[in-house]
Amino acid sequence: MVLTRFIFSQIDSLGSRVISGITYTKNVLAMVYLSFRAAIFDQAQSWRSVFGVVSAQIYFTAWQALPLISVLAVASGTLVIMQSSAQLSLLGGAKMIGELLVAIVVRELGPLLTALIVIARSGTAVASEIGTMKVNQETDALESMGIHPLSYIVFPRLLGGIISVVCLAFYFNVVALIGGYIFSRLVHNMPFHFYFDSLANALALSDVGLFLLKNLFSGTIIFVVCCYQGLLVQGSPHEVPQVTMKAVVNSIVYVIAFNLVVTTTYYLTKLASLGLL
């Protein structure tokens, strides 16, 4: 009897977590639609003020993150190129260096590391900033002036975040592939024309689609989750660090889960097209 109660309590607990997660995801996705709708139909402020916030978000998220992204990209690219070229040379498959770099850097490392950096830098800042605005009743002041908070607070940060993540991921890939090659020349004497041809032959249109899909989702989910958590603050300053922590954790979970699902689907589809499944 006790064992039966324990089993059912665990099932109930699991069910409540699943329902809570589904409800949270639905609310987050609804905010994406509502913020764009508010920016188009319920806008009381000028577009100049909106794009001023968008520009500030791009400056903070993308431009100020370039030094950190550059260091991580060069280090990642160098390590991957050195390890790959060394192992492939031993196996006699040096021509596969391009395919390996595209699979590791372009498809996986670029989108994931960029998203994690943006969450750590900008996600925390956005969640705490909006939470502080709620504490100071700035959102209520906007509503009293006839300005929809979603059109002035959420939409510019969401749009600026999406643009920033896509640009940073592209920059990461370029720096990792080129900067990594330059630094790896200190150890491996690989001709540049051979390296470039290998990369050009490995890149496909599907890689561009995969790149855009992952980074567009990452930019959207990071900033909408952080904005959503910030708007959950009721009025106490003690809630701000709590919602910031939840924003970071939830963003990381969504980004990693989505990348895992997309990567798994991509390779299963590729294996199926080759008749291996």
Order of alpha helices (4+ residues) and beta strands (2+ residues): alpha-alpha-alpha-alpha-alpha-alpha-alpha-alpha-alpha-alpha-alpha
